[in-house]
């Protein structure tokens, strides 16, 4: 099963909006995930668990990409979204990300859109 986890063992059910950027040489880049009203934020608020890392898991959790670069977006003092940035420093990391996103897309129905930008 392919999942995104804001807490170990708890899959996030809200689909993120994803924006990809890539360097001119194609070897480095970022994937920015934005979750609007993620279920895990409610868990964190109700059970006082701090989010420490965000994990992308696939191939029966044998493969994992982790980020600790995230922030909450608040509206009127309440968390409304979570923005997570994954940095890819070489082509191997890009390949691993595309392996994840291919599997995640097939499982969730998330699709690619955009002519000049990569938005999922």
C-alpha positions in Angstrom: 0.0 0.0 0.0 1.2 3.5 -0.9 0.6 6.1 1.8 1.5 9.5 3.0 1.9 9.6 6.8 2.1 12.6 9.0 2.3 10.2 12.0 4.0 6.8 11.8 1.4 4.2 11.1 -1.5 6.6 10.4 -2.2 7.1 6.6 -3.4 10.6 5.7 -6.6 10.3 3.7 -6.8 13.8 2.4 -5.3 14.1 -1.1 -2.7 16.9 -1.4 -2.2 19.4 -4.1 1.4 18.8 -5.4 3.6 21.3 -7.3 6.9 20.1 -8.8 9.8 22.2 -9.7 13.0 21.0 -11.4 16.4 22.6 -12.1 17.4 23.3 -15.6 19.8 20.4 -15.6 17.0 18.1 -14.4 19.0 16.7 -11.5 17.6 18.6 -8.6 14.2 20.0 -7.6 11.3 20.1 -5.1 7.9 18.6 -4.6 5.6 20.9 -2.5 2.6 19.2 -1.0 -0.4 21.2 0.4 -3.0 19.3 2.4 -6.2 21.3 3.1 -7.8 20.3 6.4 -5.8 17.1 6.8 -7.2 14.5 9.1 -3.8 14.2 10.9 -4.0 17.8 12.0 -7.2 16.9 13.9 -5.4 14.0 15.5 -2.5 16.2 16.5 -4.9 18.8 18.0 -7.0 16.3 19.9 -4.3 14.0 21.1 -1.4 16.5 21.5 0.9 14.6 19.3 3.5 16.8 17.5 4.2 16.1 13.9 7.9 15.5 13.5 8.3 14.2 10.0 6.2 13.5 6.9 6.8 10.2 5.1 6.0 9.0 1.6 5.8 5.2 1.8 5.4 2.6 -1.0 6.3 -1.0 -2.0 4.8 -2.3 1.2 6.7 0.4 3.2 10.1 -0.8 2.1 10.7 2.5 0.3 10.4 5.8 2.2 11.1 9.5 1.5 11.0 11.7 4.6 10.8 15.4 5.1 10.8 17.6 8.2 10.4 20.8 6.2 6.7 21.6 6.8 4.5 24.3 8.3 0.9 24.8 9.2 -1.2 27.5 7.5 -3.6 29.1 10.0 -6.8 31.0 9.3 -8.4 32.8 12.2 -6.1 31.0 14.6 -7.1 27.5 13.4 -4.9 25.2 11.3 -6.4 25.0 7.8 -3.6 23.5 5.7 -0.2 21.8 6.0 2.5 22.7 3.5 5.4 20.1 3.1 8.5 20.5 0.9 10.5 17.6 -0.3 14.0 18.4 -1.7 15.6 16.2 -4.3 19.4 16.7 -4.6 20.1 14.2 -7.5 18.5 12.2 -10.2 18.3 9.1 -8.0 16.1 11.0 -5.5 13.9 12.2 -8.4 13.5 8.6 -9.6 12.5 7.4 -6.2 9.9 10.2 -5.9 8.4 9.4 -9.3 8.2 5.8 -8.3 6.2 6.9 -5.2 4.0 9.3 -7.1 3.2 6.8 -9.9 2.1 4.2 -7.3 0.2 6.8 -5.2 -1.6 8.1 -8.3 -2.7 4.7 -9.4 -4.0 4.0 -5.9 -5.8 7.3 -5.3 -6.7 8.5 -8.8 -4.6 11.6 -8.4 -3.8 12.9 -11.8 -1.3 15.2 -13.6 -2.5 18.6 -14.9 -0.7 21.7 -16.2 1.1 22.4 -19.5 4.3 24.1 -18.3 4.2 23.2 -14.7 3.9 19.9 -12.9 0.8 20.0 -10.6 -0.8 16.9 -9.3 
